[in-house]
């Protein structure tokens, strides 16, 4: 994670060197594996599925280890996550002269896992002046009700220990008894939402 963390500084640029290295490795390795399994397409499909099933949780765990991370750092991570999601969705036909559509089961595994990673990063970028509103945003964006994952997001945002205790208690109440009542928005919240919208436009332009 130190290699990842070191790349997320003060500005958002193209995909990081870390992400480029993963993409380059996959582009070299996957076609070779496909050639070796050319006589049994179902084994190659299963290989891709198992790879995604293994890679994505590990990638998310590395994201959690980037703590604390600045808003700009989270923006860069979000851009990189989108890049990786794109390459993973293309994995079964990577480097192939014939572009085959991946199986629905494979697409679901990649989309579900990488969208979760994107949602985690959007939460890191979300406003946190109102603790109740932040908890509500978490509950709405993620179906995950694990207090451990919620705690990890708080650590990524750099909340102090006393704040984390209060937020975890609000989270437990929200997930057991329904979402907390929304609080009044803030100017900072509007600004952060605008940053997310701008970043999403940047992603669409690049891909």
Number of C-alpha atoms within 10 A of each C-alpha: 13 9 10 16 17 10 15 21 14 11 11 17 12 14 18 17 13 12 18 15 11 12 16 10 11 17 15 12 13 20 17 13 13 22 13 11 15 12 10 11 12 11 13 19 19 13 17 20 21 13 13 21 15 11 15 21 14 12 16 17 15 14 23 22 17 24 16 19 23 18 22 16 23 26 25 24 27 25 25 22 22 21 20 21 20 15 16 23 20 16 24 24 16 20 17 13 7 8 11 12 12 17 12 8 11 21 17 13 16 21 16 12 19 23 15 18 24 21 15 25 26 22 21 25 24 23 21 20 12 14 18 21 21 23 26 20 18 23 19 11 14 15 10 14 15 11 14 11 14 21 18 19 23 23 20 23 22 16 16 10 11 8 13 17 13 12 20 18 13 19 27 16 14 18 18 10 9 12 20 17 10 13 12 8 12 13 9 13 18 12 13 18 16 12 17 17 12 11 17 15 11 14 16 9 8 10 8
